[in-house]
Amino acid sequence: MELDKVLARAFASLVISIDLSDDDAIDPDVATDILEPASALLDDLSDQDRRTFAGLLVELSELEEDPERRQAMADLPDVLGLLDEEEE
């Protein structure tokens, strides 16, 4: 697997694991504190890079065997604000 796909999948896996964790396992405020800086970095991407990354996440979602994680990964582009309003 190519480096960009490995990194995107690793990032998505971490985000999804945090997002799907029980509130007793990871406090929601702590989860937000962890995820906000990463999400803010994505804001600096060009429109083309946002579309590319969003497409990569959707493509990689097909590799997820667990249906809940697969759907969560497919939803990540929207959750992370990678899509313009007109693309949603």
C-alpha positions as CSV (number, residue, x, y, z in Angstrom):
1,M,0.0,0.0,0.0
2,E,1.3,3.5,-0.9
3,L,2.5,5.8,1.9
4,D,-0.3,8.3,1.4
5,K,-2.9,5.5,1.8
6,V,-1.2,4.1,4.8
7,L,-1.0,7.5,6.5
8,A,-4.6,8.3,5.6
9,R,-5.8,4.9,6.9
10,A,-3.8,5.3,10.1
11,F,-5.2,8.8,10.7
12,A,-8.8,7.6,10.0
13,S,-8.4,4.6,12.2
14,L,-7.3,6.8,15.1
15,V,-10.1,9.3,14.6
16,I,-12.7,6.5,14.3
17,S,-11.4,4.7,17.4
18,I,-11.7,7.8,19.4
19,D,-15.1,8.7,18.0
20,L,-16.6,5.3,18.5
21,S,-15.1,4.8,22.0
22,D,-17.4,4.7,25.0
23,D,-17.6,7.9,26.9
24,D,-16.2,6.0,29.9
25,A,-13.2,5.0,28.0
26,I,-12.3,8.4,26.6
27,D,-13.9,11.5,28.0
28,P,-15.7,13.5,25.2
29,D,-13.9,16.7,26.2
30,V,-10.5,14.9,26.0
31,A,-11.5,13.4,22.6
32,T,-12.3,16.9,21.3
33,D,-9.0,18.2,22.6
34,I,-7.2,15.5,20.7
35,L,-9.1,15.8,17.5
36,E,-9.4,19.6,17.1
37,P,-5.8,20.3,16.3
38,A,-5.7,17.5,13.7
39,S,-8.9,18.8,12.1
40,A,-7.5,22.4,12.1
41,L,-4.4,21.2,10.2
42,L,-6.7,19.9,7.5
43,D,-8.2,23.4,7.1
44,D,-4.9,24.5,5.6
45,L,-5.2,22.1,2.7
46,S,-6.0,23.4,-0.7
47,D,-9.4,22.6,-2.2
48,Q,-7.8,20.1,-4.5
49,D,-6.0,18.4,-1.6
50,R,-9.2,18.3,0.5
51,R,-11.0,16.6,-2.4
52,T,-8.1,14.1,-2.8
53,F,-8.0,13.3,0.9
54,A,-11.8,13.0,1.1
55,G,-11.7,10.6,-1.9
56,L,-8.9,8.6,-0.3
57,L,-10.9,8.2,2.9
58,V,-14.0,7.0,1.0
59,E,-11.8,4.6,-1.0
60,L,-10.1,3.2,2.1
61,S,-13.5,2.8,3.9
62,E,-14.1,-0.2,1.6
63,L,-11.1,-2.0,3.3
64,E,-12.9,-1.8,6.7
65,E,-14.5,-5.1,7.6
66,D,-16.6,-3.8,10.5
67,P,-19.7,-2.1,9.1
68,E,-19.8,0.5,11.8
69,R,-16.2,1.5,11.2
70,R,-16.7,1.4,7.4
71,Q,-19.6,3.8,7.6
72,A,-17.7,6.0,10.1
73,M,-14.7,6.2,7.7
74,A,-17.0,6.9,4.7
75,D,-18.5,9.8,6.7
76,L,-15.1,11.3,7.8
77,P,-14.8,13.7,4.9
78,D,-18.0,15.4,6.0
79,V,-17.2,15.1,9.7
80,L,-13.8,16.7,9.2
81,G,-15.2,19.5,7.0
82,L,-13.3,18.4,3.9
83,L,-16.3,18.9,1.7
84,D,-17.5,22.2,0.5
85,E,-21.2,22.9,1.2
86,E,-22.0,22.6,-2.5
87,E,-20.4,19.1,-2.7
88,E,-22.5,17.7,0.2
